[in-house]
Structure formats: C-alpha cells, structure tokens
Amino acid sequence: MSRLSDQAPDRERCLALDAEDPLRHFRHEFTLPEGVIYLVGNSLGALPKRTPERVRQAVEDEWGARLVGGWNSAGWYDQPLTVGDRIAPLIGAGPGQVVAGNTTSIAIHQAVAAALRLRPGRRVIVSDARNFPTDHYMVEGLAGALGGHEIRDFAAGRFDDAAVVLLSEVDYRTGERHDVPEVTARVHAAGALMIWDVCHSVGALQVDVSAADFAVGCTYKYLNAGPGAPAFLYVNPRHHAGAENVLSGWHSHAEPFAFEAHYRPAEGIRRFAVSTPHVLSFAALEAALDVWERVPLDLLRAKSVALGALLVDLVGDALELASPADPDRRGSHVSFRHPDGYPVMRALIDRGVHGDFRAPDALRFGLAPLYTRYVDVYDAAVMLREVLDKELWRDERYTRRLAVT
C-alpha cells in the first residue's frame, strides 16, 4: 500500500489531537453507529441523542394530550419565528430577522421574487452555474414564469444592470468558499441585491449574512435537524417594510384568524411565513438547536480547518484535489476527483467509511467538527488508499447506481 503523506501526523498523534480537542465532548451527544466513519455531515447530519425524546414529547405530550390546543399551549403557531430567532446567531443575524419553515427551494423562490420586485427597472438575475441545482432551477422557473428576464452567469463578473445576485457561500461539489463581505460589497456597489445560500456553510463555519439582503439555508446538514427538516429565510430589516412575499399564504397574513377575504401582509419577518409549520419536524430542529446554542463557533471553524488540512495531507497525491488547496478558501468538506469516483465511493462505504459522490467525478468528505474526530480522518484515508491501491472499486456491483449518490 502507498505511504501516507510524510507531512501528516500518524495515528497516535491523531488520537492525541482528539484527546486535546476542546469540542470533543459534543461527539457524545450524537448517535453514531459502531464501525462507521461518517463523513457525510455536509449532506445529512448525525442524529442528536436528545432528538427522539423531543419528538416523542411533541407527539405524545403535545399532540396526544393537548390535541388542537397545542397550537397555543405548546407554541406551535409561533415556531417559524421562535425557531428563526434561535437560528439567527448562527448566520450573524438578529432577533426578528429569520423565519423558519418550508424548504430551501421555496425560500429561494421567495427571496429572488422579492428582490426582483424591489428592483423593478432591472431584468437580470445573476446565478453561478456552479450553484446547487435547486438554486439554478428555481431561478430558471421564476424567470420563465415572469418572462423577459435574463439569467447571467456569475463568472461573467457583470452586475451593473442586475437586479439580484444569488450565490452559494460554499460550492457543493468542491467546497470552494466565496468571500461573503467582498462579493456582497461589489454587488451592492452595482446597485443589485445580494442573496446568499448558506446550506453548505451554516453549522460548519462562522457565517455572517448581516450585510446581505436575503439569505436561505437548510437545517438537515451540519445543523443535524434530520431528513426533511425545515429550511430558513433571512430578510435584512431594511427590507421588512418594502419586500413582498409572492407566496402570500395564510400564515403570512396580518391577522390569519380574522379570515379576511383578501390578503394583507403581516409586519416584519412574519410576512415571509407561508403555511402551517411542520410541527414534528420543528421538534427535531429544536432538539438540534439545544446543542448548537452551546457551541463556540470560533472553535468550530478552527477544527474544521484542521480536519480538512489533515485529510488533504493524508490523501496526498493518491487523488487529484478538487477543493482549493488554501484552507481559508474551503468550507468544511473536501473533494477529490477520480474518473471512476462512484464505484470508488461505493467500495469505501462498504468498508465502513461513508462519504458521497457528486457527478461527474467528485468524491466528497464532509467534516462535521462536532462529531468528526482526527482519528476518523486518519482511518478513512488509510481505507481510501487501500481501496485505490488494491483496486477494490472494480467489483461489478459498485457500478450500479443507487437512486441517491
């Protein structure tokens, strides 16, 4: 088997780093199966141990015992706002600036549509071709529905006639990270509005979207709120009075229980609520946020950088690095290229190391600082080398694509 990089620590040193890790106690708050090295926190976070009890409470004690009264006595009705306020510190926002609920796709539609109405004289939407597909698809659908709007690639570098720019802070394939303050300042200088997608950064690094106009994000990745967990939408306070929610649902009405015949928007961030909160999913999100309220975000980013640097050093020249070499330009996942990346990843997963694959050739390894250990990275790199050196990925069963890669 090829040697690991001479620059990287050996396994004993990795164990020592884990013993010194100031975040080490958080790992014990998650359910992690024996024999699994889980490096997919950038796709679906691990289960917090407190979640089953919180969901049980919502099902049995709230729904079961209180029935419809839970909307008032258990605080279900206000969850989009109360939970939004708990998410806000994780993205550099303040109280009354974030609403939780719905999905990332819906939040993107709301944000882009609101931005276009705030810039009625401009008909250009800038979107990075490397954005996550749902971002780009939602922009295409909205532009098609409105008619007469141009979609321009961010790489063109032109914002002078743009209404809005939509970017992901961290690229979902490569982990490349944009300079949020610098890009936001350039966009504003051109008179356009800025929307950030922080799905691949919130919960992995110190996010600050406070200067942006809007931001969207999910909670099932690094925030560990579970599959299908509610998304969130940030709206800068300067737009609370003027921005319009084109999805003018009942829960964004000024007085929903007045049952008025026509729509009248609520004040503040509530005008960007849409529909009934998914109470059971909110319960799981609340349990995850119980953990996050105790996490020092500066230490989180420091460990993320250290884990990424370790993985890059250990893999060395065994694979082509797809992520930026500079750790300051990376999020918290590291990607490598291989022409047969899918079977390589399948072989790796079969041996207990869980990463994921993104077409056409990217093997992604998500490093969730709350529960990923240095020794996990070391052992994953050793197994990756073995899969490559022994060509274990050539087994025919690994060529059959599963529905979710």
Contacts in CASP RR format, 6 or more apart in sequence:
PFRMAT RR
TARGET T0000
AUTHOR 0000-0000-0000
METHOD contacts of the structure
MODEL  1
MSRLSDQAPDRERCLALDAEDPLRHFRHEFTLPEGVIYLVGNSLGALPKR
TPERVRQAVEDEWGARLVGGWNSAGWYDQPLTVGDRIAPLIGAGPGQVVA
GNTTSIAIHQAVAAALRLRPGRRVIVSDARNFPTDHYMVEGLAGALGGHE
IRDFAAGRFDDAAVVLLSEVDYRTGERHDVPEVTARVHAAGALMIWDVCH
SVGALQVDVSAADFAVGCTYKYLNAGPGAPAFLYVNPRHHAGAENVLSGW
HSHAEPFAFEAHYRPAEGIRRFAVSTPHVLSFAALEAALDVWERVPLDLL
RAKSVALGALLVDLVGDALELASPADPDRRGSHVSFRHPDGYPVMRALID
RGVHGDFRAPDALRFGLAPLYTRYVDVYDAAVMLREVLDKELWRDERYTR
RLAVT
1 385 0 8 1.000
1 386 0 8 1.000
1 389 0 8 1.000
1 390 0 8 1.000
2 318 0 8 1.000
2 385 0 8 1.000
2 388 0 8 1.000
2 389 0 8 1.000
4 314 0 8 1.000
4 316 0 8 1.000
4 381 0 8 1.000
4 382 0 8 1.000
4 385 0 8 1.000
5 313 0 8 1.000
5 314 0 8 1.000
5 315 0 8 1.000
5 316 0 8 1.000
7 313 0 8 1.000
8 310 0 8 1.000
8 313 0 8 1.000
8 314 0 8 1.000
8 378 0 8 1.000
8 381 0 8 1.000
9 17 0 8 1.000
9 310 0 8 1.000
9 374 0 8 1.000
9 378 0 8 1.000
10 378 0 8 1.000
11 375 0 8 1.000
11 378 0 8 1.000
11 379 0 8 1.000
14 310 0 8 1.000
14 373 0 8 1.000
14 374 0 8 1.000
14 375 0 8 1.000
14 377 0 8 1.000
14 378 0 8 1.000
15 374 0 8 1.000
15 375 0 8 1.000
17 306 0 8 1.000
17 374 0 8 1.000
18 24 0 8 1.000
18 373 0 8 1.000
18 374 0 8 1.000
18 375 0 8 1.000
21 303 0 8 1.000
21 373 0 8 1.000
21 374 0 8 1.000
22 296 0 8 1.000
22 299 0 8 1.000
23 295 0 8 1.000
23 296 0 8 1.000
23 299 0 8 1.000
23 300 0 8 1.000
23 303 0 8 1.000
23 369 0 8 1.000
23 370 0 8 1.000
24 373 0 8 1.000
26 291 0 8 1.000
26 295 0 8 1.000
26 370 0 8 1.000
26 371 0 8 1.000
27 370 0 8 1.000
27 371 0 8 1.000
27 373 0 8 1.000
29 48 0 8 1.000
29 49 0 8 1.000
29 50 0 8 1.000
29 291 0 8 1.000
29 370 0 8 1.000
30 46 0 8 1.000
30 47 0 8 1.000
30 48 0 8 1.000
30 49 0 8 1.000
30 224 0 8 1.000
30 370 0 8 1.000
30 371 0 8 1.000
31 46 0 8 1.000
31 47 0 8 1.000
31 48 0 8 1.000
31 49 0 8 1.000
32 38 0 8 1.000
32 46 0 8 1.000
32 371 0 8 1.000
35 352 0 8 1.000
36 352 0 8 1.000
36 354 0 8 1.000
37 352 0 8 1.000
37 353 0 8 1.000
37 354 0 8 1.000
37 376 0 8 1.000
37 379 0 8 1.000
37 380 0 8 1.000
37 383 0 8 1.000
38 46 0 8 1.000
38 354 0 8 1.000
38 368 0 8 1.000
38 371 0 8 1.000
38 372 0 8 1.000
38 376 0 8 1.000
39 353 0 8 1.000
39 354 0 8 1.000
39 355 0 8 1.000
39 365 0 8 1.000
39 366 0 8 1.000
39 367 0 8 1.000
39 372 0 8 1.000
39 376 0 8 1.000
39 377 0 8 1.000
39 380 0 8 1.000
40 354 0 8 1.000
40 355 0 8 1.000
40 356 0 8 1.000
40 364 0 8 1.000
40 366 0 8 1.000
41 221 0 8 1.000
41 222 0 8 1.000
41 366 0 8 1.000
41 368 0 8 1.000
42 200 0 8 1.000
42 204 0 8 1.000
42 221 0 8 1.000
42 222 0 8 1.000
42 332 0 8 1.000
42 333 0 8 1.000
42 364 0 8 1.000
42 366 0 8 1.000
42 367 0 8 1.000
42 368 0 8 1.000
43 221 0 8 1.000
43 356 0 8 1.000
43 364 0 8 1.000
43 366 0 8 1.000
44 220 0 8 1.000
44 221 0 8 1.000
44 226 0 8 1.000
44 227 0 8 1.000
45 220 0 8 1.000
45 221 0 8 1.000
45 222 0 8 1.000
45 223 0 8 1.000
45 224 0 8 1.000
45 226 0 8 1.000
45 368 0 8 1.000
46 224 0 8 1.000
46 368 0 8 1.000
46 371 0 8 1.000
47 224 0 8 1.000
47 226 0 8 1.000
48 224 0 8 1.000
48 287 0 8 1.000
48 288 0 8 1.000
48 290 0 8 1.000
48 291 0 8 1.000
50 287 0 8 1.000
50 290 0 8 1.000
50 291 0 8 1.000
51 226 0 8 1.000
51 284 0 8 1.000
51 287 0 8 1.000
51 288 0 8 1.000
53 287 0 8 1.000
54 283 0 8 1.000
54 284 0 8 1.000
54 286 0 8 1.000
54 287 0 8 1.000
54 290 0 8 1.000
55 280 0 8 1.000
55 283 0 8 1.000
55 284 0 8 1.000
55 287 0 8 1.000
57 283 0 8 1.000
58 74 0 8 1.000
58 279 0 8 1.000
58 280 0 8 1.000
58 282 0 8 1.000
58 283 0 8 1.000
59 280 0 8 1.000
62 70 0 8 1.000
62 74 0 8 1.000
62 76 0 8 1.000
62 279 0 8 1.000
63 70 0 8 1.000
63 279 0 8 1.000
63 280 0 8 1.000
66 73 0 8 1.000
66 74 0 8 1.000
70 76 0 8 1.000
71 77 0 8 1.000
75 82 0 8 1.000
76 277 0 8 1.000
76 279 0 8 1.000
76 282 0 8 1.000
77 277 0 8 1.000
79 100 0 8 1.000
79 277 0 8 1.000
79 279 0 8 1.000
79 282 0 8 1.000
80 99 0 8 1.000
80 100 0 8 1.000
80 101 0 8 1.000
80 230 0 8 1.000
80 251 0 8 1.000
80 270 0 8 1.000
80 273 0 8 1.000
80 277 0 8 1.000
81 96 0 8 1.000
81 99 0 8 1.000
81 100 0 8 1.000
81 269 0 8 1.000
81 270 0 8 1.000
81 273 0 8 1.000
83 100 0 8 1.000
83 101 0 8 1.000
83 230 0 8 1.000
83 282 0 8 1.000
83 285 0 8 1.000
83 286 0 8 1.000
83 289 0 8 1.000
84 96 0 8 1.000
84 98 0 8 1.000
84 99 0 8 1.000
84 100 0 8 1.000
84 232 0 8 1.000
85 94 0 8 1.000
85 95 0 8 1.000
85 96 0 8 1.000
85 98 0 8 1.000
86 286 0 8 1.000
86 289 0 8 1.000
86 292 0 8 1.000
86 293 0 8 1.000
87 93 0 8 1.000
87 98 0 8 1.000
87 100 0 8 1.000
87 202 0 8 1.000
87 219 0 8 1.000
87 232 0 8 1.000
87 289 0 8 1.000
88 94 0 8 1.000
88 95 0 8 1.000
88 96 0 8 1.000
88 97 0 8 1.000
88 98 0 8 1.000
88 234 0 8 1.000
90 202 0 8 1.000
90 203 0 8 1.000
90 207 0 8 1.000
90 223 0 8 1.000
90 292 0 8 1.000
90 297 0 8 1.000
91 98 0 8 1.000
91 198 0 8 1.000
91 202 0 8 1.000
91 207 0 8 1.000
91 208 0 8 1.000
91 209 0 8 1.000
91 215 0 8 1.000
91 234 0 8 1.000
92 207 0 8 1.000
92 208 0 8 1.000
92 209 0 8 1.000
92 210 0 8 1.000
93 209 0 8 1.000
93 210 0 8 1.000
93 215 0 8 1.000
93 234 0 8 1.000
94 210 0 8 1.000
96 237 0 8 1.000
96 268 0 8 1.000
96 269 0 8 1.000
97 234 0 8 1.000
97 235 0 8 1.000
97 236 0 8 1.000
97 237 0 8 1.000
97 269 0 8 1.000
98 232 0 8 1.000
98 233 0 8 1.000
98 234 0 8 1.000
98 269 0 8 1.000
99 232 0 8 1.000
99 233 0 8 1.000
99 235 0 8 1.000
99 269 0 8 1.000
99 270 0 8 1.000
99 272 0 8 1.000
99 273 0 8 1.000
100 219 0 8 1.000
100 230 0 8 1.000
100 231 0 8 1.000
100 232 0 8 1.000
100 277 0 8 1.000
100 282 0 8 1.000
100 285 0 8 1.000
101 230 0 8 1.000
101 231 0 8 1.000
101 232 0 8 1.000
101 273 0 8 1.000
101 274 0 8 1.000
101 277 0 8 1.000
101 278 0 8 1.000
101 282 0 8 1.000
102 230 0 8 1.000
102 231 0 8 1.000
102 233 0 8 1.000
102 274 0 8 1.000
102 275 0 8 1.000
103 218 0 8 1.000
103 228 0 8 1.000
103 230 0 8 1.000
103 231 0 8 1.000
104 134 0 8 1.000
104 197 0 8 1.000
104 199 0 8 1.000
104 216 0 8 1.000
104 217 0 8 1.000
104 218 0 8 1.000
104 231 0 8 1.000
105 134 0 8 1.000
105 137 0 8 1.000
105 138 0 8 1.000
106 231 0 8 1.000
106 247 0 8 1.000
106 274 0 8 1.000
107 216 0 8 1.000
107 217 0 8 1.000
107 231 0 8 1.000
107 232 0 8 1.000
107 233 0 8 1.000
108 134 0 8 1.000
108 135 0 8 1.000
108 138 0 8 1.000
108 139 0 8 1.000
108 166 0 8 1.000
108 195 0 8 1.000
108 197 0 8 1.000
108 216 0 8 1.000
109 138 0 8 1.000
109 142 0 8 1.000
109 246 0 8 1.000
109 247 0 8 1.000
110 233 0 8 1.000
110 245 0 8 1.000
110 246 0 8 1.000
110 247 0 8 1.000
110 272 0 8 1.000
110 274 0 8 1.000
111 166 0 8 1.000
111 195 0 8 1.000
111 214 0 8 1.000
111 215 0 8 1.000
111 216 0 8 1.000
111 233 0 8 1.000
111 235 0 8 1.000
112 125 0 8 1.000
112 138 0 8 1.000
112 139 0 8 1.000
112 142 0 8 1.000
112 164 0 8 1.000
112 166 0 8 1.000
112 195 0 8 1.000
113 142 0 8 1.000
113 244 0 8 1.000
113 246 0 8 1.000
114 214 0 8 1.000
114 235 0 8 1.000
114 239 0 8 1.000
114 243 0 8 1.000
114 244 0 8 1.000
114 245 0 8 1.000
114 246 0 8 1.000
115 163 0 8 1.000
115 164 0 8 1.000
115 193 0 8 1.000
115 195 0 8 1.000
115 213 0 8 1.000
115 214 0 8 1.000
115 243 0 8 1.000
116 125 0 8 1.000
116 142 0 8 1.000
116 146 0 8 1.000
116 149 0 8 1.000
116 163 0 8 1.000
116 164 0 8 1.000
117 243 0 8 1.000
117 244 0 8 1.000
117 246 0 8 1.000
118 163 0 8 1.000
118 193 0 8 1.000
118 213 0 8 1.000
118 239 0 8 1.000
118 242 0 8 1.000
118 243 0 8 1.000
119 163 0 8 1.000
119 164 0 8 1.000
119 191 0 8 1.000
119 192 0 8 1.000
119 193 0 8 1.000
121 163 0 8 1.000
122 161 0 8 1.000
122 162 0 8 1.000
122 163 0 8 1.000
122 192 0 8 1.000
123 148 0 8 1.000
123 149 0 8 1.000
123 150 0 8 1.000
123 163 0 8 1.000
124 149 0 8 1.000
124 150 0 8 1.000
124 151 0 8 1.000
124 152 0 8 1.000
124 161 0 8 1.000
124 162 0 8 1.000
124 163 0 8 1.000
125 139 0 8 1.000
125 142 0 8 1.000
125 143 0 8 1.000
125 149 0 8 1.000
125 150 0 8 1.000
125 151 0 8 1.000
125 152 0 8 1.000
125 162 0 8 1.000
125 163 0 8 1.000
125 164 0 8 1.000
125 166 0 8 1.000
126 151 0 8 1.000
126 152 0 8 1.000
126 153 0 8 1.000
126 154 0 8 1.000
126 156 0 8 1.000
126 158 0 8 1.000
126 159 0 8 1.000
126 162 0 8 1.000
126 164 0 8 1.000
126 165 0 8 1.000
126 166 0 8 1.000
126 192 0 8 1.000
127 135 0 8 1.000
127 136 0 8 1.000
127 139 0 8 1.000
127 151 0 8 1.000
127 152 0 8 1.000
127 153 0 8 1.000
127 154 0 8 1.000
127 165 0 8 1.000
127 166 0 8 1.000
127 167 0 8 1.000
128 153 0 8 1.000
128 154 0 8 1.000
128 155 0 8 1.000
128 166 0 8 1.000
128 167 0 8 1.000
128 168 0 8 1.000
129 136 0 8 1.000
129 153 0 8 1.000
129 154 0 8 1.000
129 155 0 8 1.000
130 168 0 8 1.000
130 171 0 8 1.000
130 173 0 8 1.000
130 174 0 8 1.000
131 166 0 8 1.000
131 167 0 8 1.000
131 168 0 8 1.000
131 197 0 8 1.000
132 168 0 8 1.000
132 172 0 8 1.000
132 197 0 8 1.000
132 199 0 8 1.000
132 200 0 8 1.000
135 166 0 8 1.000
135 168 0 8 1.000
135 197 0 8 1.000
139 151 0 8 1.000
139 166 0 8 1.000
140 151 0 8 1.000
142 149 0 8 1.000
143 149 0 8 1.000
143 150 0 8 1.000
143 151 0 8 1.000
152 158 0 8 1.000
152 162 0 8 1.000
154 165 0 8 1.000
154 167 0 8 1.000
159 165 0 8 1.000
159 186 0 8 1.000
159 187 0 8 1.000
159 190 0 8 1.000
159 191 0 8 1.000
159 192 0 8 1.000
160 190 0 8 1.000
160 191 0 8 1.000
162 187 0 8 1.000
162 190 0 8 1.000
162 191 0 8 1.000
162 192 0 8 1.000
163 192 0 8 1.000
163 193 0 8 1.000
164 192 0 8 1.000
164 193 0 8 1.000
164 194 0 8 1.000
164 195 0 8 1.000
164 213 0 8 1.000
165 183 0 8 1.000
165 187 0 8 1.000
165 192 0 8 1.000
165 193 0 8 1.000
165 194 0 8 1.000
165 195 0 8 1.000
166 195 0 8 1.000
166 197 0 8 1.000
167 178 0 8 1.000
167 183 0 8 1.000
167 194 0 8 1.000
167 195 0 8 1.000
167 196 0 8 1.000
167 197 0 8 1.000
168 178 0 8 1.000
168 196 0 8 1.000
168 197 0 8 1.000
168 198 0 8 1.000
168 199 0 8 1.000
168 200 0 8 1.000
169 177 0 8 1.000
169 178 0 8 1.000
169 180 0 8 1.000
169 196 0 8 1.000
169 197 0 8 1.000
169 198 0 8 1.000
169 200 0 8 1.000
169 201 0 8 1.000
169 207 0 8 1.000
170 176 0 8 1.000
170 177 0 8 1.000
170 178 0 8 1.000
170 198 0 8 1.000
170 200 0 8 1.000
170 201 0 8 1.000
170 204 0 8 1.000
170 330 0 8 1.000
170 331 0 8 1.000
170 332 0 8 1.000
170 333 0 8 1.000
171 177 0 8 1.000
171 200 0 8 1.000
172 199 0 8 1.000
172 200 0 8 1.000
172 358 0 8 1.000
173 322 0 8 1.000
173 335 0 8 1.000
173 358 0 8 1.000
173 362 0 8 1.000
173 364 0 8 1.000
174 322 0 8 1.000
174 323 0 8 1.000
174 324 0 8 1.000
174 335 0 8 1.000
174 362 0 8 1.000
175 200 0 8 1.000
175 323 0 8 1.000
175 324 0 8 1.000
175 330 0 8 1.000
175 331 0 8 1.000
175 333 0 8 1.000
175 334 0 8 1.000
175 335 0 8 1.000
176 323 0 8 1.000
176 324 0 8 1.000
176 329 0 8 1.000
176 330 0 8 1.000
176 331 0 8 1.000
177 201 0 8 1.000
177 205 0 8 1.000
177 324 0 8 1.000
177 328 0 8 1.000
177 329 0 8 1.000
177 330 0 8 1.000
177 331 0 8 1.000
180 196 0 8 1.000
180 207 0 8 1.000
180 208 0 8 1.000
180 209 0 8 1.000
180 211 0 8 1.000
180 212 0 8 1.000
181 208 0 8 1.000
181 211 0 8 1.000
183 194 0 8 1.000
184 194 0 8 1.000
184 196 0 8 1.000
184 211 0 8 1.000
184 212 0 8 1.000
185 211 0 8 1.000
187 193 0 8 1.000
187 194 0 8 1.000
188 194 0 8 1.000
188 211 0 8 1.000
193 213 0 8 1.000
193 214 0 8 1.000
194 211 0 8 1.000
194 212 0 8 1.000
194 213 0 8 1.000
194 214 0 8 1.000
195 212 0 8 1.000
195 213 0 8 1.000
195 214 0 8 1.000
195 215 0 8 1.000
195 216 0 8 1.000
196 209 0 8 1.000
196 212 0 8 1.000
196 214 0 8 1.000
196 215 0 8 1.000
196 216 0 8 1.000
197 215 0 8 1.000
197 216 0 8 1.000
197 217 0 8 1.000
198 207 0 8 1.000
198 209 0 8 1.000
198 215 0 8 1.000
198 216 0 8 1.000
198 217 0 8 1.000
199 216 0 8 1.000
199 217 0 8 1.000
199 218 0 8 1.000
199 221 0 8 1.000
200 221 0 8 1.000
200 331 0 8 1.000
200 333 0 8 1.000
201 207 0 8 1.000
201 331 0 8 1.000
201 332 0 8 1.000
202 217 0 8 1.000
202 219 0 8 1.000
202 221 0 8 1.000
202 222 0 8 1.000
202 223 0 8 1.000
203 221 0 8 1.000
203 222 0 8 1.000
203 223 0 8 1.000
203 292 0 8 1.000
203 297 0 8 1.000
203 300 0 8 1.000
204 222 0 8 1.000
204 300 0 8 1.000
204 301 0 8 1.000
204 304 0 8 1.000
204 331 0 8 1.000
204 332 0 8 1.000
204 367 0 8 1.000
204 368 0 8 1.000
204 369 0 8 1.000
205 297 0 8 1.000
205 300 0 8 1.000
205 301 0 8 1.000
205 304 0 8 1.000
205 331 0 8 1.000
205 332 0 8 1.000
206 297 0 8 1.000
206 298 0 8 1.000
206 300 0 8 1.000
206 301 0 8 1.000
209 215 0 8 1.000
209 234 0 8 1.000
210 236 0 8 1.000
212 234 0 8 1.000
212 236 0 8 1.000
213 235 0 8 1.000
213 236 0 8 1.000
213 239 0 8 1.000
214 233 0 8 1.000
214 234 0 8 1.000
214 235 0 8 1.000
214 236 0 8 1.000
214 239 0 8 1.000
215 233 0 8 1.000
215 234 0 8 1.000
216 231 0 8 1.000
216 232 0 8 1.000
216 233 0 8 1.000
216 234 0 8 1.000
217 231 0 8 1.000
217 232 0 8 1.000
217 233 0 8 1.000
218 229 0 8 1.000
218 231 0 8 1.000
218 232 0 8 1.000
219 225 0 8 1.000
219 226 0 8 1.000
219 229 0 8 1.000
219 230 0 8 1.000
219 231 0 8 1.000
219 232 0 8 1.000
219 285 0 8 1.000
219 288 0 8 1.000
220 226 0 8 1.000
220 227 0 8 1.000
220 228 0 8 1.000
220 229 0 8 1.000
222 332 0 8 1.000
222 368 0 8 1.000
223 229 0 8 1.000
223 285 0 8 1.000
223 288 0 8 1.000
223 289 0 8 1.000
223 292 0 8 1.000
224 288 0 8 1.000
224 291 0 8 1.000
224 370 0 8 1.000
225 281 0 8 1.000
225 284 0 8 1.000
225 285 0 8 1.000
225 288 0 8 1.000
225 289 0 8 1.000
226 281 0 8 1.000
226 284 0 8 1.000
226 285 0 8 1.000
226 288 0 8 1.000
228 281 0 8 1.000
229 281 0 8 1.000
229 284 0 8 1.000
229 285 0 8 1.000
229 288 0 8 1.000
230 277 0 8 1.000
230 278 0 8 1.000
230 281 0 8 1.000
230 282 0 8 1.000
230 285 0 8 1.000
233 272 0 8 1.000
235 243 0 8 1.000
235 269 0 8 1.000
235 272 0 8 1.000
240 267 0 8 1.000
240 268 0 8 1.000
240 269 0 8 1.000
240 271 0 8 1.000
241 268 0 8 1.000
243 271 0 8 1.000
243 272 0 8 1.000
244 265 0 8 1.000
245 252 0 8 1.000
245 265 0 8 1.000
245 271 0 8 1.000
245 272 0 8 1.000
245 274 0 8 1.000
247 274 0 8 1.000
248 263 0 8 1.000
248 265 0 8 1.000
249 263 0 8 1.000
249 273 0 8 1.000
249 274 0 8 1.000
249 275 0 8 1.000
250 256 0 8 1.000
250 275 0 8 1.000
251 270 0 8 1.000
251 273 0 8 1.000
251 274 0 8 1.000
251 275 0 8 1.000
251 276 0 8 1.000
251 277 0 8 1.000
252 265 0 8 1.000
252 266 0 8 1.000
252 270 0 8 1.000
252 271 0 8 1.000
252 272 0 8 1.000
252 273 0 8 1.000
252 274 0 8 1.000
253 260 0 8 1.000
253 263 0 8 1.000
253 264 0 8 1.000
253 265 0 8 1.000
253 266 0 8 1.000
254 264 0 8 1.000
254 265 0 8 1.000
254 266 0 8 1.000
254 267 0 8 1.000
255 264 0 8 1.000
265 271 0 8 1.000
266 273 0 8 1.000
291 370 0 8 1.000
295 370 0 8 1.000
299 369 0 8 1.000
300 369 0 8 1.000
300 370 0 8 1.000
301 369 0 8 1.000
303 369 0 8 1.000
304 331 0 8 1.000
304 332 0 8 1.000
304 367 0 8 1.000
304 369 0 8 1.000
305 327 0 8 1.000
305 328 0 8 1.000
305 330 0 8 1.000
306 374 0 8 1.000
307 332 0 8 1.000
307 367 0 8 1.000
307 369 0 8 1.000
307 372 0 8 1.000
307 374 0 8 1.000
307 377 0 8 1.000
308 327 0 8 1.000
308 330 0 8 1.000
308 332 0 8 1.000
308 334 0 8 1.000
308 367 0 8 1.000
308 377 0 8 1.000
309 327 0 8 1.000
310 374 0 8 1.000
310 377 0 8 1.000
310 378 0 8 1.000
311 334 0 8 1.000
311 365 0 8 1.000
311 367 0 8 1.000
311 377 0 8 1.000
311 380 0 8 1.000
311 381 0 8 1.000
312 321 0 8 1.000
312 323 0 8 1.000
312 325 0 8 1.000
312 334 0 8 1.000
314 377 0 8 1.000
314 378 0 8 1.000
314 381 0 8 1.000
314 382 0 8 1.000
315 321 0 8 1.000
315 336 0 8 1.000
315 381 0 8 1.000
315 384 0 8 1.000
315 385 0 8 1.000
318 384 0 8 1.000
318 385 0 8 1.000
318 388 0 8 1.000
319 336 0 8 1.000
319 337 0 8 1.000
319 338 0 8 1.000
319 363 0 8 1.000
319 384 0 8 1.000
319 388 0 8 1.000
320 336 0 8 1.000
320 337 0 8 1.000
320 338 0 8 1.000
321 334 0 8 1.000
321 335 0 8 1.000
321 336 0 8 1.000
321 337 0 8 1.000
322 335 0 8 1.000
322 336 0 8 1.000
322 337 0 8 1.000
322 362 0 8 1.000
323 330 0 8 1.000
323 333 0 8 1.000
323 334 0 8 1.000
323 335 0 8 1.000
323 336 0 8 1.000
324 330 0 8 1.000
332 366 0 8 1.000
332 367 0 8 1.000
332 368 0 8 1.000
332 369 0 8 1.000
333 364 0 8 1.000
333 365 0 8 1.000
333 366 0 8 1.000
333 367 0 8 1.000
334 364 0 8 1.000
334 365 0 8 1.000
334 366 0 8 1.000
334 367 0 8 1.000
335 358 0 8 1.000
335 362 0 8 1.000
335 363 0 8 1.000
335 364 0 8 1.000
335 365 0 8 1.000
336 362 0 8 1.000
336 363 0 8 1.000
336 365 0 8 1.000
337 361 0 8 1.000
337 362 0 8 1.000
337 363 0 8 1.000
338 344 0 8 1.000
338 361 0 8 1.000
338 363 0 8 1.000
339 361 0 8 1.000
340 393 0 8 1.000
341 357 0 8 1.000
341 361 0 8 1.000
341 362 0 8 1.000
341 363 0 8 1.000
341 393 0 8 1.000
342 357 0 8 1.000
342 398 0 8 1.000
342 399 0 8 1.000
342 401 0 8 1.000
342 405 0 8 1.000
343 393 0 8 1.000
343 394 0 8 1.000
343 395 0 8 1.000
343 398 0 8 1.000
343 399 0 8 1.000
344 363 0 8 1.000
344 387 0 8 1.000
344 388 0 8 1.000
344 393 0 8 1.000
344 398 0 8 1.000
345 355 0 8 1.000
345 356 0 8 1.000
345 357 0 8 1.000
345 363 0 8 1.000
345 405 0 8 1.000
346 393 0 8 1.000
346 397 0 8 1.000
346 398 0 8 1.000
347 387 0 8 1.000
347 392 0 8 1.000
347 393 0 8 1.000
347 395 0 8 1.000
347 398 0 8 1.000
348 354 0 8 1.000
348 355 0 8 1.000
348 363 0 8 1.000
348 380 0 8 1.000
348 383 0 8 1.000
348 384 0 8 1.000
348 387 0 8 1.000
348 393 0 8 1.000
349 355 0 8 1.000
350 398 0 8 1.000
351 383 0 8 1.000
351 386 0 8 1.000
351 387 0 8 1.000
351 392 0 8 1.000
352 383 0 8 1.000
353 379 0 8 1.000
353 380 0 8 1.000
353 383 0 8 1.000
353 384 0 8 1.000
355 363 0 8 1.000
355 364 0 8 1.000
355 365 0 8 1.000
355 366 0 8 1.000
356 363 0 8 1.000
356 364 0 8 1.000
356 405 0 8 1.000
357 363 0 8 1.000
357 364 0 8 1.000
357 405 0 8 1.000
358 364 0 8 1.000
358 405 0 8 1.000
359 405 0 8 1.000
365 380 0 8 1.000
366 372 0 8 1.000
367 377 0 8 1.000
386 392 0 8 1.000
387 393 0 8 1.000
END
